[in-house]
Amino acid sequence: MTTASHHLAVYNFGVHTDAYLTGSVQGFSLREPFNFEAASRAAGFVGRSGYAGEPGPESWGEQVFPRFLREIGRESGVSSLSLWLDIESLVAFTYAGVHADALKHARQWNKRQAWPPLVLFWVKAGETPGWSEAVRRFELLADQGPCPDAFNFKSAFTADGDPYLVNRERIKQLAADNLEAQADLMSAVKALPV
């Protein structure tokens, strides 16, 4: 089921166990460019925000972080913001291939957290959500639970606010297509240290 008038935004947020590019999180930082490349090849990928001052796509506004970061006394966290055609496209990318390989190791790279790992929300096609809007939705999900304005994979909604019924057969097909498109990346990732 595709919502042509809207795109699905996903904002991820977490805190590493160690400084970026060092120690126990080196496996994450080595995989990050492969994840970005795998996403760009994935069926249903629309685009992603970059980070100010770094090579790559333009940042969708000033990068900000949820209040949880201040509450634990940290200055920065790991976050990403991207757009997808629909939930099936995002699920297919998330749980198969290069990104799924990274998920297997996420517990060793990231601190346990009391907040959700991500938030999903719809935006009008052609628009990009800013970091501040993504953080607002993330905090809404953490504070109130899933609702049409801020939800997760388990409790998803359509752009009209109705419960979203995920098409599992479509996810399987998209995942298979994605695996084919990222076979070379998968080989490279398997050779990386954890």
Secondary structure as the mmCIF struct_conf table of DSSP 4:
data_model
#
loop_
_struct_conf.conf_type_id
_struct_conf.id
_struct_conf.beg_label_comp_id
_struct_conf.beg_label_asym_id
_struct_conf.beg_label_seq_id
_struct_conf.end_label_comp_id
_struct_conf.end_label_asym_id
_struct_conf.end_label_seq_id
TURN_TY1_P TURN_TY1_P1 ALA A 4 SER A 5
STRN STRN1 HIS A 6 GLY A 14
STRN STRN2 HIS A 16 HIS A 16
BEND BEND1 THR A 17 ASP A 18
TURN_TY1_P TURN_TY1_P2 TYR A 20 LEU A 21
BEND BEND2 THR A 22 THR A 22
HELX_RH_3T_P HELX_RH_3T_P1 GLY A 23 VAL A 25
HELX_RH_AL_P HELX_RH_AL_P1 GLN A 26 ARG A 41
BEND BEND3 ALA A 42 ALA A 42
TURN_TY1_P TURN_TY1_P3 ALA A 43 GLY A 44
STRN STRN3 PHE A 45 ARG A 48
TURN_TY1_P TURN_TY1_P4 ALA A 52 GLY A 53
BEND BEND4 GLU A 54 PRO A 57
HELX_LH_PP_P HELX_LH_PP_P1 GLU A 58 SER A 59
BEND BEND5 TRP A 60 GLU A 62
HELX_RH_AL_P HELX_RH_AL_P2 ARG A 67 GLU A 71
TURN_TY1_P TURN_TY1_P5 ILE A 72 GLY A 73
BEND BEND6 GLU A 75 GLU A 75
STRN STRN4 VAL A 78 TRP A 84
BEND BEND7 LEU A 85 LEU A 85
HELX_RH_AL_P HELX_RH_AL_P3 ILE A 87 THR A 94
TURN_TY1_P TURN_TY1_P6 TYR A 95 TYR A 95
BEND BEND8 ALA A 96 ALA A 96
TURN_TY1_P TURN_TY1_P7 GLY A 97 GLY A 97
HELX_RH_AL_P HELX_RH_AL_P4 VAL A 98 LYS A 104
TURN_TY1_P TURN_TY1_P8 HIS A 105 HIS A 105
HELX_RH_AL_P HELX_RH_AL_P5 ALA A 106 TRP A 109
STRN STRN5 ASN A 110 ASN A 110
BEND BEND9 ALA A 114 TRP A 115
BEND BEND10 PRO A 117 PRO A 117
STRN STRN6 LEU A 118 LYS A 124
TURN_TY1_P TURN_TY1_P9 ALA A 125 GLY A 126
HELX_RH_AL_P HELX_RH_AL_P6 TRP A 131 GLN A 144
STRN STRN7 CYS A 147 CYS A 147
TURN_TY1_P TURN_TY1_P10 PRO A 148 ASP A 149
STRN STRN8 ALA A 150 PHE A 151
BEND BEND11 PHE A 153 PHE A 153
TURN_TY1_P TURN_TY1_P11 LYS A 154 SER A 155
STRN STRN9 PHE A 157 PHE A 157
TURN_TY1_P TURN_TY1_P12 ALA A 159 ASP A 160
BEND BEND12 GLY A 161 ASP A 162
STRN STRN10 PRO A 163 PRO A 163
HELX_LH_PP_P HELX_LH_PP_P2 TYR A 164 TYR A 164
HELX_RH_AL_P HELX_RH_AL_P7 ARG A 168 ALA A 181
TURN_TY1_P TURN_TY1_P13 GLN A 182 GLN A 182
HELX_RH_AL_P HELX_RH_AL_P8 ALA A 183 LYS A 190
TURN_TY1_P TURN_TY1_P14 ALA A 191 ALA A 191
BEND BEND13 LEU A 192 LEU A 192
#
